Amino acid sequence: MGAPPVAPSLLLLLAGAAGLCRAFFSLPLRVSQPAVPRGSPPAPVPLRPGSGGGRQRDAPAEPGGLALASEPGGSINFLAMVDNLQGDSGRGYYLEMLLGTPPQALNILVDTGSSNFAVAGVPDPDVTSYFNTELSSTYKSQGIDVTVKYSQGSWTGVLGTDVITIPKGIDGSYTINIATIFESENFFLPGVQWHGILGLAYGTLAKPSSSVETFFDSLVRQAKIPNIFSLQMCGAGLPVSGSGTNGGSLVLGGIEPSLYRGDIWYTPIKEEWYYQVEILKLEVGGQNLELDCREYNADKAIVDSGTTLLRLPQKVFSAVVQAIARKSLVQEFSSGFWTGTQLACWDKTERPWSLFPKLSIYMRDENSSRSFRISILPQLYIQPILGIGENLQCYRFGISSSANALVIGATVMEGFYVIFDRAQRRVGFSVSPCAEVDGSPVSEIEGPFTTEDVASNCVSVISFHEPVLWIASYALMSLCGIILLALIILLLIPPRCQHRYTDNDVVNDESSLVRHRWK
């Protein structure tokens, strides 16, 4: 509403849209893989913030819980952690760490969607450095192999322990479980600037078992810091997979007030494995998609800094694409733009973001009778990616479909300062000062709203963690293998030669029916 009409010369689509523009292009999307509505938005409900409310600002510190910025020179100096990240949404944000004795400097990808701390342990053509355990006098191998599989890529390594130091983090050195990667497939990618991954999710997801103490759990125990960290990624409106020098901040042990504006709105963590939250509804251009709220949480909704895009369950994705197409001032788009296989290009002097609507995600507040919404403007989901010649700038669609989850990835997180308050089982969102393009904010938070128009529970009552699914999958496959083998024996062996079924006849199927995570 209120946007100017589109001149035919403004748009250069990579897929042919007849009659719209002066030239047409078709380019495959080349990026590093990490990856009828109705109604109106509800008016804010004038509720008084209570003790169970999700909105807070500069709350006092609580033992083991919320911690705000400390004095410089204290045991925790959050200001020293500001701008300790580099990277971009296309290839992830990374933190410099020193591993071993003497220290070896490595860049480590920050990932809230997994739980293992792993680094390259041997030379790899796609990484510039690796951790040479033979050069560290403090490294101790545990002799335990570990394999982690992702939807795109996997690695295998061996568990060990060594001391780490974070130059722009918590003071001191700490002994941490480290997996040194000796074999990988599509994990380290061309052009990445990081050499390992820092999984900040819960120990439930740790491999090979939840008994492996995670990096952050070790840090909380040894450094005596509050069980909370916060994350800011500053790539809004900047090219995806560009120079990799965008800033960001990982604050370990609390919240740095200079990294956000306004209030912090909290939503409960539904399950402590991923950072699973509850999504109530989505709006495109202020209009509700009118889907059952369970569709948004099928089979979970998580906050994951290691995922490049906003990923939506297929049904939700289709509804969002249709709504954006209807709301946008672009008359026609190739389906390849929405699926991520084609780019859309405009003249470099033009800004296409005014042609697209705002996207809003409603989350349940800590007070379950109300909600709040986080909104991203098109500058966050219509993402610049490369230029063609001197005159054209191309963009990709920063939203994709998922078969397993709604994933709030970098597309959304770059608009907010996100607080992972593990002590109080909640995730907080506040507007990030670096989420601006041409001096204007590209993200918003509003609330509270009533939840009378949504179900009291939008998350499946039965929730299985992945380890349980693995056990069930292997058990089912083993049973099927035994039955199949028995049938083959009955068909091929004469009745008099049939023998009793033995352990040697068991077929072991090592394939996994469940991916470790979604990217």
C-alpha positions as CSV (number, residue, x, y, z in Angstrom):
1,M,0.0,0.0,0.0
2,G,1.4,3.4,-0.9
3,A,4.1,1.9,-3.1
4,P,4.7,3.6,-6.5
5,P,3.6,1.7,-9.7
6,V,6.3,-0.2,-11.5
7,A,7.7,1.2,-14.7
8,P,8.2,-1.5,-17.4
9,S,11.9,-0.6,-17.6
10,L,12.6,-1.3,-13.9
11,L,12.6,-5.0,-13.9
12,L,15.0,-7.4,-15.5
13,L,13.8,-10.9,-14.8
14,L,16.1,-13.9,-15.3
15,A,13.1,-16.0,-16.4
16,G,11.0,-14.6,-19.3
17,A,8.1,-12.5,-18.2
18,A,6.7,-11.3,-21.5
19,G,6.0,-7.6,-21.9
20,L,7.6,-6.6,-18.6
21,C,11.1,-5.4,-19.4
22,R,13.6,-4.5,-22.0
23,A,15.8,-7.6,-21.6
24,F,15.6,-11.1,-20.2
25,F,18.2,-13.3,-18.6
26,S,18.3,-16.9,-17.3
27,L,21.1,-17.7,-14.9
28,P,21.5,-20.7,-12.6
29,L,21.8,-19.7,-9.0
30,R,25.4,-20.2,-7.9
31,V,25.9,-19.8,-4.2
32,S,27.7,-21.8,-1.5
33,Q,25.2,-24.2,0.1
34,P,25.3,-24.2,3.9
35,A,21.0,-24.0,1.4
36,V,-6.5,-16.4,-0.9
37,P,-5.5,-14.7,2.3
38,R,-8.0,-12.7,4.2
39,G,-8.5,-10.7,7.3
40,S,-6.3,-8.0,8.8
41,P,-3.6,-7.9,11.5
42,P,-5.0,-7.8,15.0
43,A,-4.7,-4.5,16.9
44,P,-2.3,-4.5,19.9
45,V,-4.2,-5.4,23.0
46,P,-3.6,-2.9,25.8
47,L,-2.3,-5.4,28.4
48,R,-0.3,-4.6,31.5
49,P,3.0,-6.3,31.6
50,G,2.9,-8.9,34.3
51,S,5.5,-11.1,35.9
52,G,4.9,-13.7,33.1
53,G,5.3,-11.2,30.3
54,G,7.8,-11.6,27.5
55,R,8.9,-8.0,27.2
56,Q,11.9,-6.9,29.2
57,R,14.3,-4.0,29.2
58,D,17.4,-3.8,31.4
59,A,16.1,-6.3,33.9
60,P,18.3,-6.9,37.0
61,A,20.7,-9.8,36.9
62,E,19.5,-13.1,38.3
63,P,21.7,-16.0,39.5
64,G,22.3,-18.3,36.6
65,G,19.9,-16.4,34.5
66,L,19.8,-13.0,32.8
67,A,23.0,-11.0,32.8
68,L,23.4,-7.6,31.4
69,A,26.6,-5.8,30.4
70,S,29.3,-5.8,33.0
71,E,31.9,-3.3,33.8
72,P,35.0,-3.3,31.6
73,G,37.8,-5.0,33.5
74,G,35.4,-7.4,35.2
75,S,35.3,-11.2,34.9
76,I,33.0,-10.8,31.9
77,N,33.3,-7.8,29.6
78,F,30.5,-8.0,27.0
79,L,31.7,-4.8,25.2
80,A,34.9,-6.7,24.4
81,M,32.8,-9.3,22.5
82,V,31.1,-6.7,20.2
83,D,32.0,-7.2,16.6
84,N,33.8,-10.5,17.3
85,L,32.1,-12.2,14.3
86,Q,32.8,-12.0,10.6
87,G,31.0,-13.6,7.6
88,D,27.8,-13.3,5.7
89,S,24.5,-15.1,5.4
90,G,25.5,-17.1,2.4
91,R,28.5,-18.8,4.1
92,G,27.9,-18.3,7.8
93,Y,29.3,-16.2,10.6
94,Y,32.5,-17.2,12.3
95,L,34.5,-16.5,15.5
96,E,38.2,-16.6,15.9
97,M,39.5,-19.2,18.5
98,L,42.9,-20.3,19.7
99,L,43.2,-24.1,20.1
100,G,45.9,-26.1,21.8
101,T,49.4,-25.3,23.3
102,P,51.0,-23.4,21.7
103,P,47.8,-21.8,20.3
104,Q,46.6,-22.4,16.7
105,A,44.2,-19.7,15.4
106,L,41.1,-21.0,13.6
107,N,37.8,-19.4,12.4
108,I,34.8,-21.3,13.8
109,L,31.3,-21.2,12.3
110,V,28.7,-20.3,14.9
111,D,25.8,-22.7,14.6
112,T,22.8,-22.8,17.0
113,G,21.3,-25.8,15.1
114,S,23.9,-28.5,16.2
115,S,25.8,-29.4,19.3
116,N,29.3,-30.6,18.4
117,F,32.4,-28.5,18.4
118,A,34.5,-29.8,15.5
119,V,37.5,-28.5,13.5
120,A,39.4,-29.6,10.4
121,G,42.1,-32.1,11.6
122,V,43.8,-32.7,8.3
123,P,44.5,-30.6,5.3
124,D,41.5,-30.0,3.0
125,P,41.5,-28.2,-0.3
126,D,38.6,-26.0,0.8
127,V,40.1,-24.8,4.1
128,T,43.0,-22.5,4.6
129,S,44.0,-23.9,8.0
130,Y,43.5,-27.0,10.2
131,F,44.1,-28.0,13.8
132,N,47.3,-30.1,14.0
133,T,46.9,-32.1,17.2
134,E,50.5,-33.3,17.0
135,L,51.7,-29.8,17.6
136,S,49.6,-29.3,20.8
137,S,51.1,-30.6,24.0
138,T,47.7,-30.3,25.8
139,Y,45.7,-32.4,23.3
140,K,44.3,-35.7,24.5
141,S,42.6,-38.1,22.2
142,Q,39.6,-40.0,23.5
143,G,39.8,-42.5,20.7
144,I,36.1,-42.3,19.9
145,D,35.0,-41.9,16.3
146,V,32.1,-39.5,15.6
147,T,30.1,-38.9,12.5
148,V,27.7,-36.0,12.0
149,K,25.4,-35.9,8.9
150,Y,23.6,-32.8,7.7
151,S,21.0,-32.5,4.9
152,Q,23.9,-31.1,2.8
153,G,27.2,-32.6,3.8
154,S,28.7,-34.7,6.6
155,W,32.0,-35.2,8.4
156,T,33.7,-37.9,10.4
157,G,36.3,-37.3,13.1
158,V,37.7,-38.4,16.4
159,L,36.8,-37.0,19.8
160,G,39.5,-35.5,22.0
161,T,40.0,-32.6,24.5
162,D,42.2,-29.5,24.4
163,V,42.3,-26.0,25.8
164,I,40.7,-23.1,23.9
165,T,40.9,-19.4,24.2
166,I,38.6,-16.9,22.6
167,P,40.5,-13.6,21.9
168,K,37.3,-11.6,21.9
169,G,35.3,-13.6,24.4
170,I,35.5,-14.9,27.9
171,D,38.9,-14.3,29.5
172,G,40.9,-17.4,30.3
173,S,41.5,-20.9,28.8
174,Y,39.1,-23.8,29.1
175,T,39.3,-27.5,28.4
176,I,36.7,-28.5,25.8
177,N,35.6,-31.6,23.9
178,I,36.8,-31.2,20.3
179,A,36.1,-33.5,17.3
180,T,39.0,-33.3,14.8
181,I,37.6,-33.9,11.3
182,F,39.7,-36.3,9.2
183,E,37.1,-37.0,6.5
184,S,34.2,-34.9,5.2
185,E,31.8,-34.7,2.2
186,N,30.3,-31.3,1.1
187,F,30.9,-29.9,4.5
188,F,33.8,-27.5,3.8
189,L,32.9,-25.6,0.7
190,P,34.9,-23.5,-1.8
191,G,35.3,-20.0,-0.6
192,V,34.4,-20.5,3.1
193,Q,36.5,-18.6,5.6
194,W,35.9,-21.0,8.5
195,H,37.8,-24.1,9.6
196,G,35.3,-25.7,12.0
197,I,31.9,-25.5,13.5
198,L,30.7,-24.4,17.0
199,G,27.4,-26.2,17.8
200,L,25.6,-24.2,20.5
201,A,22.4,-26.3,20.7
202,Y,21.6,-28.6,23.6
203,G,23.5,-31.8,24.5
204,T,20.6,-33.9,23.3
205,L,21.9,-33.5,19.8
206,A,25.6,-34.1,20.6
207,K,27.2,-37.0,18.7
208,P,28.0,-39.8,19.3
209,S,25.8,-39.4,22.4
210,S,24.3,-36.8,24.7
211,S,27.0,-37.7,27.3
212,V,29.5,-35.6,25.3
213,E,29.5,-32.3,27.1
214,T,28.9,-29.4,24.7
215,F,31.2,-26.4,24.3
216,F,28.8,-24.0,25.9
217,D,28.0,-26.3,28.8
218,S,31.7,-26.7,29.5
219,L,32.1,-22.9,29.4
220,V,29.2,-22.3,31.8
221,R,30.7,-24.9,34.2
222,Q,34.3,-23.8,34.1
223,A,34.0,-20.1,33.7
224,K,31.0,-19.8,36.0
225,I,29.1,-17.6,33.5
226,P,25.3,-17.5,33.3
227,N,23.7,-20.0,31.0
228,I,22.8,-17.5,28.3
229,F,24.3,-16.2,25.1
230,S,23.2,-13.7,22.5
231,L,23.8,-13.3,18.8
232,Q,23.8,-10.4,16.3
233,M,24.5,-10.9,12.6
234,C,25.0,-7.8,10.5
235,G,24.4,-8.7,6.9
236,A,21.1,-7.0,6.1
237,G,21.0,-5.7,2.5
238,L,24.6,-6.7,1.8
239,P,25.6,-9.2,-0.9
240,V,25.2,-12.9,0.0
241,S,28.5,-14.7,-0.2
242,G,30.4,-11.5,-0.7
243,S,33.6,-10.5,0.9
244,G,32.8,-12.3,4.1
245,T,33.7,-9.2,6.2
246,N,30.3,-8.3,7.5
247,G,30.3,-7.8,11.3
248,G,28.4,-9.5,14.1
249,S,28.6,-10.3,17.8
250,L,28.4,-13.5,19.9
251,V,28.0,-12.5,23.5
252,L,28.8,-15.4,25.9
253,G,27.2,-15.2,29.3
254,G,24.6,-12.4,28.8
255,I,23.2,-9.5,26.9
256,E,25.0,-6.4,25.6
257,P,22.5,-3.4,25.6
258,S,24.3,-1.6,22.8
259,L,23.4,-4.4,20.4
260,Y,19.6,-3.8,20.5
261,R,16.9,-1.2,20.5
262,G,13.6,-1.1,22.3
263,D,12.2,-4.1,24.2
264,I,13.2,-7.7,24.2
265,W,10.3,-10.1,23.5
266,Y,10.6,-13.7,24.7
267,T,9.0,-16.9,23.5
268,P,9.4,-20.1,25.5
269,I,11.7,-22.9,24.3
270,K,9.3,-25.9,23.7
271,E,11.9,-28.6,23.7
272,E,15.6,-28.5,24.8
273,W,17.3,-30.1,21.8
274,Y,17.2,-27.5,19.0
275,Y,16.0,-24.1,20.1
276,Q,12.4,-25.1,19.3
277,V,9.8,-22.4,19.5
278,E,6.1,-22.1,18.8
279,I,4.9,-20.2,15.7
280,L,1.3,-19.1,15.8
281,K,0.8,-17.6,12.3
282,L,2.4,-15.8,9.4
283,E,1.3,-12.7,7.6
284,V,2.3,-11.4,4.2
285,G,1.7,-7.7,3.6
286,G,-0.5,-7.6,6.7
287,Q,-2.8,-10.4,5.7
288,N,-3.0,-13.7,7.6
289,L,-2.2,-16.8,5.6
290,E,-5.2,-18.5,7.4
291,L,-3.4,-21.8,7.9
292,D,-3.8,-24.1,10.8
293,C,-1.1,-23.1,13.2
294,R,0.1,-26.7,13.4
295,E,1.3,-26.3,9.8
296,Y,3.8,-23.8,10.9
297,N,5.3,-26.2,13.5
298,A,5.4,-29.3,11.4
299,D,7.3,-31.1,12.7
300,K,9.0,-28.4,14.6
301,A,10.0,-24.7,14.4
302,I,13.6,-23.9,15.4
303,V,16.0,-20.9,15.5
304,D,19.2,-21.8,13.7
305,S,22.1,-19.5,12.9
306,G,23.7,-22.1,10.7
307,T,20.9,-22.1,8.2
308,T,21.2,-19.6,5.5
309,L,17.5,-19.0,4.6
310,L,14.1,-18.8,6.2
311,R,12.9,-22.4,5.6
312,L,9.2,-23.2,5.6
313,P,7.2,-26.4,5.5
314,Q,6.1,-27.1,2.0
315,K,2.4,-26.1,2.5
316,V,3.4,-22.9,4.3
317,F,6.1,-22.1,1.7
318,S,3.5,-22.4,-1.2
319,A,1.1,-20.1,0.6
320,V,3.8,-17.5,1.3
321,V,5.0,-17.6,-2.3
322,Q,1.4,-17.1,-3.6
323,A,0.8,-14.3,-1.2
324,I,4.0,-12.5,-2.0
325,A,3.3,-12.9,-5.8
326,R,-0.1,-11.4,-5.3
327,K,1.0,-8.6,-3.1
328,S,4.1,-7.6,-5.0
329,L,4.1,-5.0,-7.8
330,V,5.8,-7.4,-10.1
331,Q,3.4,-8.8,-12.6
332,E,5.0,-12.2,-13.2
333,F,7.8,-14.3,-11.9
334,S,9.4,-17.4,-13.2
335,S,8.9,-20.3,-10.8
336,G,12.7,-20.7,-10.8
337,F,13.1,-17.5,-8.8
338,W,10.9,-18.9,-6.0
339,T,12.7,-22.3,-5.9
340,G,16.1,-20.7,-5.8
341,T,17.4,-21.9,-9.2
342,Q,17.1,-18.5,-10.9
343,L,17.9,-14.9,-10.0
344,A,16.0,-11.6,-10.7
345,C,18.1,-8.6,-11.9
346,W,17.4,-4.9,-11.9
347,D,19.4,-2.0,-13.0
348,K,22.0,-1.0,-10.3
349,T,20.4,2.4,-10.0
350,E,17.1,0.9,-9.0
351,R,15.9,-0.6,-5.7
352,P,13.5,-3.5,-6.1
353,W,12.6,-3.8,-2.4
354,S,9.7,-1.4,-2.6
355,L,8.0,-3.8,-5.0
356,F,7.6,-6.5,-2.3
357,P,5.5,-6.9,0.9
358,K,6.6,-7.2,4.5
359,L,6.6,-10.7,6.1
360,S,5.5,-11.2,9.8
361,I,5.9,-14.2,12.1
362,Y,3.8,-14.4,15.2
363,M,5.3,-16.2,18.3
364,R,3.7,-17.2,21.5
365,D,4.7,-14.9,24.4
366,E,5.8,-16.2,27.8
367,N,2.3,-15.3,28.9
368,S,0.5,-17.9,26.7
369,S,-2.6,-15.8,26.3
370,R,-0.7,-13.3,24.2
371,S,1.8,-13.1,21.3
372,F,4.2,-10.8,19.6
373,R,5.3,-10.6,16.0
374,I,8.7,-10.1,14.3
375,S,8.6,-8.6,10.8
376,I,11.2,-8.6,8.1
377,L,11.1,-6.1,5.2
378,P,12.0,-7.2,1.7
379,Q,15.6,-6.0,2.2
380,L,16.1,-9.2,4.2
381,Y,14.4,-11.8,2.0
382,I,15.1,-10.3,-1.5
383,Q,18.9,-10.7,-1.2
384,P,21.6,-9.1,-3.5
385,I,23.9,-11.8,-4.7
386,L,26.0,-10.7,-7.7
387,G,26.2,-8.1,-10.5
388,I,26.2,-8.7,-14.3
389,G,28.5,-6.3,-16.0
390,E,28.4,-2.7,-14.9
391,N,24.7,-2.0,-15.0
392,L,22.8,-4.9,-13.4
393,Q,22.4,-6.2,-9.8
394,C,20.9,-9.6,-9.2
395,Y,18.9,-10.9,-6.3
396,R,17.8,-14.3,-4.9
397,F,14.8,-15.3,-2.9
398,G,15.8,-15.8,0.7
399,I,13.1,-18.2,1.6
400,S,12.9,-21.9,0.7
401,S,10.8,-25.0,1.4
402,S,11.6,-27.7,3.9
403,A,10.3,-31.2,4.3
404,N,10.9,-31.4,8.1
405,A,10.8,-28.0,9.9
406,L,10.2,-24.3,9.9
407,V,13.7,-22.9,10.4
408,I,14.3,-19.3,11.4
409,G,17.7,-18.9,9.7
410,A,20.0,-16.0,8.8
411,T,17.4,-14.4,6.5
412,V,15.4,-13.5,9.6
413,M,18.1,-13.5,12.3
414,E,20.0,-10.7,10.5
415,G,17.2,-8.4,11.5
416,F,17.4,-9.0,15.2
417,Y,19.5,-9.4,18.3
418,V,18.6,-12.9,19.4
419,I,19.0,-14.0,23.0
420,F,19.3,-17.7,23.8
421,D,18.3,-17.7,27.5
422,R,18.9,-21.3,28.4
423,A,18.6,-20.7,32.1
424,Q,15.0,-19.6,31.7
425,R,14.1,-21.8,28.7
426,R,13.3,-18.9,26.3
427,V,14.5,-17.2,23.2
428,G,14.4,-13.4,23.0
429,F,14.1,-11.1,20.0
430,S,14.9,-7.4,19.8
431,V,15.5,-5.0,16.9
432,S,19.2,-4.9,15.9
433,P,20.7,-1.5,15.2
434,C,22.7,-2.9,12.3
435,A,19.6,-4.1,10.6
436,E,19.3,-1.0,8.4
437,V,19.6,-0.3,4.7
438,D,20.1,3.2,3.5
439,G,19.6,4.4,7.0
440,S,16.1,2.8,7.4
441,P,15.3,-0.2,9.7
442,V,14.4,-3.4,7.9
443,S,13.0,-5.3,10.9
444,E,10.2,-4.6,13.4
445,I,8.8,-6.1,16.6
446,E,5.3,-5.4,17.8
447,G,3.0,-6.6,20.5
448,P,1.3,-7.8,22.6
449,F,-1.5,-9.4,20.7
450,T,-4.2,-11.7,21.9
451,T,-4.1,-15.4,21.1
452,E,-7.8,-15.9,21.1
453,D,-7.8,-16.6,17.3
454,V,-5.2,-19.4,17.5
455,A,-5.2,-22.9,19.1
456,S,-4.0,-23.2,22.7
457,N,-1.2,-25.4,21.5
458,C,0.2,-25.3,18.0
459,V,3.0,-27.9,18.6
460,S,2.4,-31.7,18.3
461,V,1.6,-33.3,21.6
462,I,3.9,-36.2,20.8
463,S,7.4,-34.9,20.3
464,F,10.2,-37.3,19.4
465,H,13.8,-36.3,19.7
466,E,16.1,-37.5,16.9
467,P,18.0,-40.1,18.9
468,V,14.7,-41.8,19.7
469,L,13.8,-41.6,16.0
470,W,17.1,-43.2,15.1
471,I,16.6,-46.1,17.4
472,A,13.0,-46.6,16.1
473,S,14.3,-46.4,12.5
474,Y,17.1,-48.9,13.0
475,A,14.8,-51.3,14.9
476,L,12.2,-51.1,12.1
477,M,14.8,-51.6,9.4
478,S,16.3,-54.6,11.3
479,L,12.8,-56.1,11.6
480,C,12.1,-55.6,7.9
481,G,15.5,-57.1,7.0
482,I,14.9,-60.2,9.1
483,I,11.4,-60.7,7.6
484,L,12.8,-60.2,4.1
485,L,15.6,-62.6,4.6
486,A,13.3,-65.2,6.1
487,L,11.0,-65.0,3.0
488,I,14.0,-65.3,0.7
489,I,15.2,-68.5,2.5
490,L,11.7,-70.0,2.4
491,L,11.5,-69.3,-1.3
492,L,14.9,-70.6,-2.4
493,I,15.7,-73.5,0.0
494,P,13.8,-76.8,-0.4
495,P,11.7,-77.5,2.7
496,R,14.0,-80.3,3.9
497,C,17.0,-78.0,3.8
498,Q,15.5,-75.2,5.7
499,H,17.4,-74.4,8.9
500,R,16.8,-72.4,12.0
501,Y,17.3,-68.7,11.5
502,T,20.7,-67.5,13.0
503,D,22.4,-64.3,13.8
504,N,24.6,-64.7,10.7
505,D,21.5,-64.2,8.5
506,V,20.8,-60.7,9.9
507,V,21.0,-57.9,7.4
508,N,22.5,-54.7,8.9
509,D,21.3,-51.6,7.2
510,E,23.4,-48.6,8.3
511,S,21.5,-46.0,6.3
512,S,19.8,-43.3,8.4
513,L,16.2,-42.4,7.9
514,V,16.6,-39.3,10.0
515,R,18.9,-36.4,9.1
516,H,20.9,-34.9,11.8
517,R,19.6,-31.5,11.0
518,W,18.1,-29.3,8.3
519,K,19.9,-26.5,6.5
